[in-house]
Amino acid sequence: MHTVSVAERRARLARRHRLAPDSRAPDVESAAAAVVGLHATDPATVYLSTWARVDGMTVADLDDALYARRSLVKHMAMRRTLFVFPTADLDVVQAAVSSRIAAAERVRLAREVEKAGLYDDGAAWLERAEAAVVDHLADGREASWVQLREELPVLGGRISYGEGRSWGGEFPVGPRVLTVLSAAGRLVRAGNDGAWTASRPRWATMRSWIGRELDVLDEAEAMVGLVRVWLRAFGPGTERDLRWWLGGTAAAVRRALRDASAVEVDLEGATGFLLPDDLEPVPPVEPWAALLPGLDPTVMGWSERDWYLGGHREQLFDRNGNGGPTAWWDGRVVGGWHQTPTGEVVVHVLEDVDERARGSLRREAERLTDWLDGVVVTHRFPSPLAQRARSEALDARP
């Protein structure tokens, strides 16, 4: 069996994910494609992830791709997570993952509105609500959730969630309808009424936003295509990695690996997979530094992370498995970062690294501070390390 060392995996990560200085992406579309899709649950992540991969990238560059040229689109996919994908890849993602999510969300929402006593027939109500939204936006207009709520009474009503929990309470049911429609590929998050660090989407139909309906593809064939793309970007990876990333079943993943002709490789004791034309060793990469935001796709790309995360999981991931801001040196995570109240980026190294690494990370922090130009990003899922560092910084203020 072909063996892939940890050093080679780190070199692949550096080049394939466009993080090494000599492998940076030429544009924002290439940066997104390099990691299959950019995590977008936290709106700032998309911009910071792109900044780390495209030299000279500006907020306007990404805004242009998202809202003017529409070469990138926000879409719900793996693990019911919002991503930014190249528009050309939406058909495969929809068939492989998103349609399954939409079906599950539709059943769950119908059941919950019945349980809450809002409607006797939840499925019938949801069908009416979906049709009303799509018809309302069929002329190509964009509308915010607030506008849709005011103009479509069928979206009214509230449901209680998380009783007894800190985040629990009563929430409007209408946004859940939009979630179902977006997962189904019928609706899309179009323009944004907020700053780049906030999410205040306007909604539009997929047809009006990208100029066409999504193609209907065979689910199994689309899954094979998505597995191939993942292996090209993240491989080698284990079956467990792929199952977690896709949010799929063991049977579906094994079938897709087989149909993709994936080759088993030895990951120094574990079994991983690569595409058959991707077995050649990757040359070493000059040591490199990077500062990645919370939920960056490189941080979140694998389930089995010890080969790049080391012993820092508890300090850099929250209890729900969300990765916070990370500092990288030579293909592995060596710490994290946060911003001071005045916007300065500060790196926290969690292990003994040499002066070259510290100097490189310091320069990355200065570069990111300059790029942010006073904007303070509040990560939606800060790591325990970032929370502690920020709290200490606030306590130290005169």
C-alpha positions as CSV (number, residue, x, y, z in Angstrom):
1,M,0.0,0.0,0.0
2,H,1.3,3.5,-0.9
3,T,2.3,5.5,2.2
4,V,1.6,9.2,2.6
5,S,3.5,10.7,5.5
6,V,2.3,13.6,7.7
7,A,4.9,15.8,6.1
8,E,3.5,15.1,2.7
9,R,-0.1,15.7,3.9
10,R,1.0,19.1,5.2
11,A,2.7,19.9,1.9
12,R,-0.5,19.0,0.0
13,L,-2.5,21.2,2.3
14,A,-0.2,24.1,1.7
15,R,-0.5,23.9,-2.0
16,R,-4.0,22.6,-2.6
17,H,-5.5,25.1,-0.2
18,R,-3.6,28.0,-1.6
19,L,-1.9,28.9,1.7
20,A,1.7,28.7,0.8
21,P,3.0,32.1,-0.6
22,D,4.0,30.5,-3.9
23,S,0.6,28.8,-4.3
24,R,-1.8,31.6,-3.7
25,A,-5.0,31.7,-5.8
26,P,-5.2,34.3,-8.6
27,D,-8.8,35.3,-7.7
28,V,-11.6,34.7,-5.2
29,E,-13.3,32.1,-7.4
30,S,-10.1,30.0,-7.5
31,A,-9.8,30.4,-3.7
32,A,-13.3,29.0,-3.1
33,A,-12.8,26.1,-5.6
34,A,-9.5,25.2,-3.9
35,V,-11.4,24.1,-0.8
36,V,-14.6,23.0,-2.6
37,G,-16.5,25.8,-0.8
38,L,-15.9,28.5,1.8
39,H,-17.7,28.3,5.1
40,A,-20.3,31.1,5.3
41,T,-22.2,30.5,8.6
42,D,-20.1,33.4,10.0
43,P,-20.2,36.1,7.2
44,A,-16.7,37.4,8.1
45,T,-15.2,34.0,7.5
46,V,-15.7,34.1,3.8
47,Y,-13.7,37.4,3.5
48,L,-10.9,36.4,5.9
49,S,-10.6,32.9,4.3
50,T,-10.2,34.5,0.9
51,W,-7.8,37.1,2.2
52,A,-5.5,34.3,3.4
53,R,-5.5,32.8,-0.1
54,V,-5.5,35.7,-2.6
55,D,-2.7,38.3,-2.5
56,G,-4.1,41.8,-2.7
57,M,-7.7,40.7,-2.3
58,T,-10.2,43.4,-1.2
59,V,-13.7,43.3,0.2
60,A,-14.9,44.8,-3.1
61,D,-13.4,41.9,-5.0
62,L,-15.5,39.4,-3.1
63,D,-18.6,41.5,-3.2
64,D,-18.3,41.8,-6.9
65,A,-18.1,38.0,-7.3
66,L,-21.0,37.4,-4.9
67,Y,-23.4,40.2,-5.9
68,A,-22.5,41.6,-9.3
69,R,-20.9,38.8,-11.4
70,R,-22.6,36.1,-9.2
71,S,-19.7,33.7,-10.0
72,L,-19.9,32.7,-6.3
73,V,-23.2,31.9,-4.5
74,K,-24.1,31.2,-0.9
75,H,-25.9,27.9,-0.5
76,M,-26.8,25.4,2.2
77,A,-25.0,22.1,1.9
78,M,-22.9,19.7,3.9
79,R,-24.0,19.2,7.5
80,R,-26.8,21.8,7.1
81,T,-24.0,24.5,6.8
82,L,-24.0,27.6,4.7
83,F,-21.1,27.7,2.1
84,V,-20.0,29.9,-0.7
85,F,-19.6,27.8,-3.9
86,P,-18.5,28.6,-7.4
87,T,-21.8,28.9,-9.3
88,A,-20.8,26.2,-11.8
89,D,-20.6,23.7,-8.9
90,L,-24.1,24.2,-7.5
91,D,-25.8,21.5,-9.6
92,V,-23.5,18.7,-8.2
93,V,-23.8,20.0,-4.6
94,Q,-27.5,20.3,-4.8
95,A,-28.0,16.7,-6.1
96,A,-25.4,15.2,-3.8
97,V,-26.2,16.9,-0.5
98,S,-28.6,19.8,-0.5
99,S,-31.8,18.1,-1.8
100,R,-31.5,15.5,1.0
101,I,-31.2,18.3,3.6
102,A,-34.2,20.0,2.1
103,A,-36.3,16.9,2.4
104,A,-35.4,16.3,6.0
105,E,-36.0,20.0,6.9
106,R,-39.4,19.9,5.2
107,V,-40.5,16.9,7.2
108,R,-39.2,18.4,10.5
109,L,-40.8,21.8,10.0
110,A,-44.2,20.3,9.1
111,R,-44.1,18.2,12.2
112,E,-43.1,21.1,14.5
113,V,-45.8,23.5,13.3
114,E,-48.4,20.8,14.0
115,K,-46.9,20.1,17.4
116,A,-47.0,23.9,18.2
117,G,-50.7,24.0,17.2
118,L,-50.1,26.5,14.3
119,Y,-51.6,24.3,11.6
120,D,-53.4,21.0,11.6
121,D,-51.7,19.9,8.4
122,G,-48.1,21.1,8.5
123,A,-47.2,19.6,5.2
124,A,-50.1,21.4,3.4
125,W,-49.2,24.7,5.0
126,L,-45.6,24.4,4.1
127,E,-46.5,23.7,0.5
128,R,-48.6,26.8,0.4
129,A,-45.9,28.9,2.1
130,E,-43.2,27.7,-0.3
131,A,-45.4,28.4,-3.3
132,A,-46.3,31.9,-2.0
133,V,-42.7,32.9,-1.5
134,V,-41.5,31.6,-4.9
135,D,-44.5,33.3,-6.7
136,H,-43.9,36.6,-4.8
137,L,-40.3,36.7,-6.0
138,A,-40.9,35.2,-9.5
139,D,-40.6,38.6,-11.2
140,G,-36.9,38.8,-10.3
141,R,-37.2,41.1,-7.2
142,E,-35.1,40.7,-4.1
143,A,-36.7,40.9,-0.6
144,S,-35.6,40.8,3.0
145,W,-37.2,38.5,5.5
146,V,-38.9,41.5,7.1
147,Q,-40.4,42.5,3.7
148,L,-41.6,38.9,3.1
149,R,-43.1,38.6,6.5
150,E,-45.1,41.8,6.0
151,E,-46.2,41.0,2.5
152,L,-47.0,37.2,3.0
153,P,-49.3,36.4,6.0
154,V,-48.8,32.7,5.4
155,L,-45.3,33.1,6.9
156,G,-46.6,34.3,10.2
157,G,-46.5,32.4,13.5
158,R,-43.9,31.6,16.1
159,I,-42.5,28.3,17.6
160,S,-40.7,27.7,20.9
161,Y,-37.2,26.2,20.7
162,G,-34.7,25.2,23.3
163,E,-36.9,25.5,26.3
164,G,-34.7,25.8,29.5
165,R,-31.6,26.6,27.5
166,S,-29.8,29.9,27.4
167,W,-30.5,30.4,23.7
168,G,-34.1,29.2,23.9
169,G,-37.3,31.2,23.3
170,E,-40.0,31.9,20.7
171,F,-38.8,32.4,17.2
172,P,-40.7,33.2,13.9
173,V,-41.4,30.2,11.7
174,G,-41.1,32.1,8.4
175,P,-37.3,31.9,8.2
176,R,-37.5,28.2,8.4
177,V,-39.5,28.2,5.2
178,L,-36.8,30.2,3.5
179,T,-34.2,27.7,4.8
180,V,-36.2,24.8,3.2
181,L,-36.5,26.7,-0.1
182,S,-32.8,27.6,-0.1
183,A,-31.7,24.0,0.6
184,A,-34.0,22.9,-2.2
185,G,-32.2,25.2,-4.6
186,R,-35.3,27.2,-5.3
187,L,-34.3,30.3,-3.3
188,V,-30.9,32.0,-2.8
189,R,-29.4,34.5,-0.5
190,A,-28.9,37.3,-2.9
191,G,-27.8,40.8,-1.9
192,N,-26.7,41.7,1.6
193,D,-28.1,44.8,3.4
194,G,-25.4,44.7,6.1
195,A,-21.7,45.3,6.2
196,W,-19.3,42.4,5.1
197,T,-19.1,41.3,8.7
198,A,-22.9,41.0,9.1
199,S,-25.5,38.8,7.5
200,R,-28.7,40.6,6.4
201,P,-29.6,38.8,3.2
202,R,-32.1,39.7,0.6
203,W,-33.8,36.6,-1.0
204,A,-34.3,35.9,-4.7
205,T,-35.2,32.9,-6.7
206,M,-32.4,30.8,-8.0
207,R,-33.6,31.3,-11.6
208,S,-33.5,35.1,-11.4
209,W,-30.2,35.2,-9.5
210,I,-28.1,33.0,-11.7
211,G,-30.2,33.0,-14.8
212,R,-31.4,29.4,-14.7
213,E,-32.8,26.6,-12.6
214,L,-30.4,24.1,-11.2
215,D,-30.0,20.9,-13.3
216,V,-31.5,17.8,-11.8
217,L,-28.7,15.2,-11.5
218,D,-28.6,11.7,-10.2
219,E,-27.9,11.7,-6.5
220,A,-25.4,8.8,-6.5
221,E,-23.5,10.1,-9.5
222,A,-23.4,13.6,-8.0
223,M,-22.1,12.1,-4.8
224,V,-19.2,10.5,-6.7
225,G,-18.4,13.8,-8.3
226,L,-18.4,15.6,-5.0
227,V,-16.2,12.9,-3.4
228,R,-13.7,13.3,-6.2
229,V,-13.6,17.0,-5.7
230,W,-13.0,16.6,-2.0
231,L,-10.3,14.0,-2.5
232,R,-8.5,16.3,-4.9
233,A,-8.6,19.2,-2.4
234,F,-8.4,17.4,1.0
235,G,-7.0,14.0,0.2
236,P,-5.7,11.8,1.5
237,G,-8.5,11.5,4.0
238,T,-10.1,8.7,5.9
239,E,-13.6,7.3,5.4
240,R,-14.5,8.9,8.8
241,D,-13.2,12.3,7.5
242,L,-15.4,12.1,4.4
243,R,-18.5,10.9,6.3
244,W,-18.2,13.8,8.7
245,W,-17.5,16.4,6.0
246,L,-20.4,15.2,3.8
247,G,-22.8,14.5,6.6
248,G,-23.5,11.3,4.8
249,T,-24.0,7.6,5.7
250,A,-21.3,5.1,5.8
251,A,-22.9,3.1,3.0
252,A,-23.2,6.1,0.7
253,V,-19.6,7.2,1.3
254,R,-18.2,3.7,0.7
255,R,-20.2,3.4,-2.5
256,A,-19.0,6.8,-3.7
257,L,-15.4,5.9,-2.9
258,R,-15.7,2.7,-4.8
259,D,-17.3,4.4,-7.8
260,A,-14.7,7.1,-7.8
261,S,-12.0,4.4,-8.0
262,A,-10.4,5.8,-4.9
263,V,-7.2,4.1,-3.9
264,E,-6.4,3.0,-0.3
265,V,-3.2,4.5,1.1
266,D,-1.4,4.1,4.4
267,L,-1.5,7.2,6.6
268,E,1.2,6.0,8.9
269,G,-1.1,3.5,10.5
270,A,-4.5,4.6,9.3
271,T,-6.2,3.9,6.0
272,G,-6.9,6.9,3.8
273,F,-7.9,7.4,0.2
274,L,-6.6,9.3,-2.8
275,L,-7.7,9.5,-6.4
276,P,-5.8,7.0,-8.7
277,D,-4.1,9.8,-10.6
278,D,-3.0,11.6,-7.5
279,L,-0.5,9.2,-5.9
280,E,2.7,10.9,-6.8
281,P,4.6,12.4,-3.9
282,V,4.3,16.1,-3.4
283,P,7.5,18.1,-3.1
284,P,8.3,19.8,0.3
285,V,7.1,23.3,0.8
286,E,9.1,26.2,2.3
287,P,7.9,26.9,5.8
288,W,4.9,29.3,5.7
289,A,2.7,31.2,8.1
290,A,-1.0,31.8,7.9
291,L,-3.8,33.3,10.1
292,L,-7.1,31.6,9.4
293,P,-10.5,32.7,10.7
294,G,-13.0,30.6,12.7
295,L,-14.7,27.9,10.6
296,D,-12.1,28.2,7.8
297,P,-12.5,25.2,5.5
298,T,-8.9,24.1,6.1
299,V,-9.5,24.0,9.9
300,M,-12.8,22.2,9.4
301,G,-12.0,20.0,6.5
302,W,-11.2,16.7,8.3
303,S,-12.8,14.9,11.2
304,E,-9.5,13.3,12.3
305,R,-7.3,16.4,12.8
306,D,-4.4,15.4,15.0
307,W,-1.9,15.5,12.1
308,Y,-2.3,19.3,11.8
309,L,-4.1,20.3,15.0
310,G,-1.9,18.4,17.5
311,G,-3.0,18.8,21.1
312,H,-4.7,22.1,20.8
313,R,-8.2,21.0,20.1
314,E,-9.6,22.0,23.5
315,Q,-8.3,25.5,23.3
316,L,-9.2,26.1,19.6
317,F,-12.5,24.3,19.2
318,D,-15.7,25.0,21.2
319,R,-17.7,22.2,22.7
320,N,-19.9,21.9,19.6
321,G,-16.9,21.3,17.3
322,N,-16.6,24.8,15.8
323,G,-13.0,25.8,15.1
324,G,-12.0,29.3,16.1
325,P,-9.3,31.6,14.7
326,T,-6.0,29.7,14.2
327,A,-2.4,30.5,13.6
328,W,-0.5,28.1,11.3
329,W,3.2,27.4,10.8
330,D,4.5,25.0,8.2
331,G,1.3,23.0,7.8
332,R,0.1,22.7,11.4
333,V,-1.8,24.8,13.9
334,V,0.5,26.3,16.5
335,G,-1.8,28.8,18.1
336,G,-4.7,31.2,17.6
337,W,-5.3,34.9,17.3
338,H,-7.7,37.6,18.3
339,Q,-8.2,41.4,17.9
340,T,-7.8,44.0,20.5
341,P,-10.6,46.6,21.0
342,T,-8.7,48.9,18.7
343,G,-8.4,46.4,15.9
344,E,-4.9,45.1,16.3
345,V,-4.4,41.4,15.5
346,V,-2.5,39.6,18.2
347,V,-1.2,36.0,17.8
348,H,-1.1,33.5,20.7
349,V,1.5,30.7,20.2
350,L,0.6,27.6,22.1
351,E,3.9,25.7,21.7
352,D,7.6,26.3,21.4
353,V,8.4,27.5,17.9
354,D,11.6,29.1,16.6
355,E,12.1,32.8,16.0
356,R,11.6,32.4,12.3
357,A,8.1,31.1,13.0
358,R,7.3,33.8,15.5
359,G,8.6,36.5,13.2
360,S,6.5,35.2,10.2
361,L,3.4,35.0,12.4
362,R,4.0,38.5,13.7
363,R,4.3,39.8,10.1
364,E,1.0,38.1,9.2
365,A,-0.7,39.7,12.2
366,E,0.6,43.1,11.0
367,R,-0.6,42.4,7.5
368,L,-4.1,41.4,8.6
369,T,-4.3,44.4,11.0
370,D,-3.5,46.7,8.1
371,W,-6.1,45.0,5.8
372,L,-8.9,45.2,8.4
373,D,-8.1,48.9,8.8
374,G,-9.8,49.3,12.2
375,V,-12.7,46.9,11.6
376,V,-13.1,44.6,14.6
377,V,-14.5,41.2,13.6
378,T,-16.7,39.4,16.2
379,H,-16.4,35.7,15.4
380,R,-19.7,33.9,15.8
381,F,-17.9,30.9,17.3
382,P,-14.9,32.2,19.1
383,S,-12.5,29.6,20.5
384,P,-11.9,29.3,24.3
385,L,-8.4,30.7,23.6
386,A,-9.7,33.7,21.7
387,Q,-12.4,34.3,24.4
388,R,-9.8,34.2,27.2
389,A,-7.4,36.5,25.4
390,R,-10.0,39.1,24.5
391,S,-11.3,39.0,28.1
392,E,-7.8,39.6,29.4
393,A,-7.2,42.4,27.0
394,L,-10.5,44.1,28.1
395,D,-9.6,43.7,31.7
396,A,-6.2,45.3,31.1
397,R,-7.6,48.5,29.7
398,P,-7.1,51.5,31.9
